[in-house]
Amino acid sequence: MVEFNNDLYINRELSWLEFNQRVLDESNDDNNPLLEKLKFLSIVSSNLDEFFMVRVGSLKDQINAGYSKSDAAGFTPKEQLKQISLRAHKMIEDQYVLFEKIKKDLSKYNLIFPKIYLLKTHQLEFINKYFDDIVYPVLTPMAVDPGRPFPHILSKSLNIGVLIKQEKKDFHFASVQVPSVLPRVIKVPDNNENGYTLILLEDLICNNINKLFEGKNIICSHPYRITRNADLSIDEDEAEDLLIEIEKSLKQRKWGESIRLEIDSNSNEKLVGFLKNKLEIYNKDIYYINGPIDLTFLNTIYKLDGYDHLKQKKYYPVTPFDLLGKIDIYKAIRKKDIFLHHPYESFDPMVKLIENASKDPKVLAIKQTLYRVSGESPIVKSLGQAAENGKQVTVLVELKARFDEENNIQWARRLEKSGCHVIYGLVGLKTHSKITLIVRNEEDGIRRYVHLGTGNYNDITAKLYTDMGLLTCDNYIGADASAVFNSLSGYTDVPKLNKIVMAPTMLRNKFVELIRRESEYAIKGKKSKIFAKMNSLIDTDIINELYKASMNGVEIDLIVRGICGLKPKIEGISENITVRSIVGRFLEHSRIYYFYNNGSEEIFLSSADLMPRNLDRRVELLFPIEDKDIKERIKNYFNIIYKDNAKTRFMDSDGNYRKKKSESGKMFNSQEYLCQLAKERASMHRRTYRKKFIPREKPSN
Amino acid sequence: MNSEFRLLSAIDIGSHELRMKIVQVNKDGSFETLDEVNNIIPLGRDTFTMNKLSFESVNTLCEMLEGYKQLMNDYGVKTCKVVATSALRESENKDYIIDQIKLRTGFNVNVINNFQEKYYSFKMLKNVIESNDKNLANKNALILDIGAGTIQVSIYKDSLIKTSRSMKLGSLRISEILSSLQNRTLNYTKVLEEYIDAHIENNGFIDIENKKLNFFVIGGVSDIIASLLNAKSSDTQLKNINKDDFDGLYEKLINNSTNLISKELEIDYEKADILVPTLIVIKRFFDKSKSDTMVVPNISLVDGIIYYNAYIKRRNSLRKYTDDDIISYTKKLAKQFNYNKDHSDYVENAALHIFDNLKNIHGLKKERCFLQLAAILHDIGKFLSSEPHYEHTFSLIKSCGILGMSDSELDIIANVAKYHSSQLPSTEHVSFSRLKSKNKVMVAKLISIIRLADSLDTSHKQKIRIKKINIVKNNLIIEGESDEEVLLEQWTFDSKSEFFIEVFGITPVLKVKVINF
């Protein structure tokens, strides 16, 4: 038995930061249009926000609880926080350097962000009037003195810290929240028809800060922002009603401890010291920002009219190949399994399937798990209507989907009112599986139609995330789907499943079994291969299984978009493993697991990543792809991905990611290629379709 | 609903778990399971120790049943057979509980006895064996059906059930009764073994066979045992377990605590708790069967109920309500009491002959089987003493039970058998007055028929060969032939006719042609 030491693993948080770095690198890739680069900067910021709130928050919780066990990579929570701080500081520094660079490039296209003092007189008049009429009335300055304690600063809100000169004391502190009800970006009138002159709200307020503290001597005013711990821990065992408990903790989230302070890098030391003191924040958690704090506002700039030429051409998902020319979707499914590949292929068929089912007199029941749905989800609407039409509708709503809780509670209540049988998740487990079951009463018997997917039933993200779905009426999968819902509804204790594998009960063992089977073939000197694509790989047991398989000679190619705790290409350990990550215009999201199995190849799709939370604390599903054509398509998909050299980065044995230069110098972008392929197939079909159905003209005599 | 198929569901409120199955019965008679759910609710824990069910248990039960109802709606199933076994049957407050369930969920619960329970599962088992392994079907077998409350041991021979006995050795019952001893001894297993051995001591009927028997185990946690041993299945429904493998598992687990078993084998605590008693029971009968493999068919009571309602019930009605297994079982029972086979066969045939010819007059159908069974058993009381043998017949039938018969059906059969002889039914007799009033008339009709049939063989020599039975005006005319003089029969016939006249208003007339006299 080989002892696997700490060096063989990468810490989860640091690996995630490297993923965010890869996103940031997209802002520096000259193959990306300028505004796309800008958008990646915004994504980096919002990613970091969530990371601090949840991951850093959770580590702080661990420290507060006195937990000091180290992770697989050998870091204690304290050490992890230290490393995170170092890495994040560097990343944010890089981010703002890139922001300056992109800003400069944008000015070439008449998109300018001038300092206020550089504005012309008429422009100054405009913004000052805007301040007086619009901004001033909604500002609430809050001073801090012995009679007035330090105010509660909302997490992630932008604020302006002001130091006011005092006669006896050193200074007085006051804080003004930058109102979130007003647009952060203000368009300043200019003579330039093909461009924009933009200033930021916080700069406008700072510029007019005297008006708020009339007669006072202001030392300085600088924007700052704090992030609070939002790791939501609910005592589920004692929670009688999960719904109420989550509502309660949502309120608590606003009051979590401060875990990060972002402040203007030009800030006065005294201001920083004061805030640090009052917020009880460590030096390493202070981030001096050389530019505007919170770059998520760049998304609004991305959306400005008239700059389509600086963006990637919009892609419109096309009808799925398997459904081209099919009018009756049920008939199509009965004939053969249907494969859906989003966002290349449209998610609309799923939306329509549920919509039609809600009205179809043959449909008896619809059951679905919902994790994250879009704001005005057409699927949720259809489910409500189905219940009103007398269908039996069972919906499992995962209330614990992070940061969607509030949204989820609302529409779950609506569904309940319209007569759906709503299950609010399971105690102790998050239901992450994506499964839909439609029970139909057909001429020759009851038939079950099942959709299984790797992504959420969310019509918005289905246009941005790469996901796969399967529509089938296979009897075994149908029975399994029923069993899964029965166990989620509490009708049955342990579901007996034929083809589907379910976490938390069986999935981990299944993965181990599948990996070991490849090992056995490798030991016998037979060909053995594992391809796996996922978002995260951090489960130590699975990583060890993969190491062992590699040592036995199994060829393993991993496509891990985000966190990866495994190190490839280590001599004697993981020589046969490659790890690559794709960060492109679409968020890679599908989870695919391929096993060579001595020639009888097996392909599975899943909602699960290889993380302990997916395998042990969530309800996840793994389902086989059995249709030959679909298998071929997925195998071909791997080949397309392996050809990618535009957005693929390889991980080396030290955990660093690098792009590989192609020998021919030609760039191959798999996501773009797949867009092209889907479009071509759809238009080819349109052509043949026309060819078939154009009636001949009446022959003239 | 379409006529191409129908949907059927069954719920078993067992002593240890609640189970429902929904099936689609296709036009060709084939079955497809649409859904199957089960939840562990150890109701037996209440009943076997406190003799009644607690309100908490009833609450949980009703909540689960409401969920099952929702599931039925998902498929649009309208028909559901709900049965309950020992835990409810033996509960003092069962009537209130049945009423509660009816009020809260709308389900009508049918409390069935052991003989019905095992009949259903046996029919299913037979179906599974015959459709899976013809080879197995032709061999003799020992069938052990382990419930949570009771076990049933049956001998199967020539495709028919020969004999069957139930014992209150259900795994949950044992563990519940003896649980208080668990902390008082270091050798709990020995206590278990002694208890079980004491209860299966008198089972000579198995040894009579003295041959190698196939060994089948249904229910209990037999499926867990099968999966623990990675039992190979020749198909999806029959799993085989090797004797050596079983003995290995037995040795390994027998002295372990529930906690340890549950942890090591990663099985539910509730199931682990009844594993050891189950193993002991299986071991005892496995040894007796002398078989080297044990077959675990993947069936349960709900399968049996569905199979019965979808298939057997209709088939039996086509066969004049004669069920071969019940008849075979009943004859074996009669044989155990040294019955006069020739006489019994004669009375059985004569009674059915009369019954069939009176169809339009008595208006009875499925009751034919009660008459048949009563005719087979009518004289078994003579095993104890000749006078009053009919009283003994009554109590023997009541205490032995008949495969597939409910308690009230057993009452009917016992009454019909009892009044075949001199005594006439009277409301002053406890046995007769206990019958439901709607059944009294029916029983009287059957009695009047069995009395005639019995009188035709008063001498126990089967002298009269019945040639023709028909109704002419107000007479039931029975024509027969005989090689001997039939004075005794004629005389008895006339005197036993009185009750028949009273019941039907028709006068029976016996015309016997004596040949070669």
Chai-1 contact restraints between the chains, C-beta under 6 A:
chainA,res_idxA,chainB,res_idxB,connection_type,confidence,min_distance_angstrom,max_distance_angstrom,comment,restraint_id
A,L364,B,G76,contact,1.0,0.0,6.0,A-B,restraint_1
A,A365,B,D74,contact,1.0,0.0,6.0,A-B,restraint_2
A,Q392,B,N73,contact,1.0,0.0,6.0,A-B,restraint_3
A,Q392,B,D74,contact,1.0,0.0,6.0,A-B,restraint_4
A,V439,B,D74,contact,1.0,0.0,6.0,A-B,restraint_5
A,D444,B,E4,contact,1.0,0.0,6.0,A-B,restraint_6
A,G445,B,F5,contact,1.0,0.0,6.0,A-B,restraint_7
A,G445,B,Q24,contact,1.0,0.0,6.0,A-B,restraint_8
A,I446,B,Q24,contact,1.0,0.0,6.0,A-B,restraint_9
A,I446,B,L34,contact,1.0,0.0,6.0,A-B,restraint_10
A,I446,B,Y75,contact,1.0,0.0,6.0,A-B,restraint_11
A,S482,B,D35,contact,1.0,0.0,6.0,A-B,restraint_12
A,N486,B,V37,contact,1.0,0.0,6.0,A-B,restraint_13
A,Y491,B,V37,contact,1.0,0.0,6.0,A-B,restraint_14
A,Y491,B,G67,contact,1.0,0.0,6.0,A-B,restraint_15
A,Y491,B,L71,contact,1.0,0.0,6.0,A-B,restraint_16
A,T492,B,V37,contact,1.0,0.0,6.0,A-B,restraint_17
A,T492,B,N38,contact,1.0,0.0,6.0,A-B,restraint_18
A,D493,B,N39,contact,1.0,0.0,6.0,A-B,restraint_19
A,D493,B,I40,contact,1.0,0.0,6.0,A-B,restraint_20
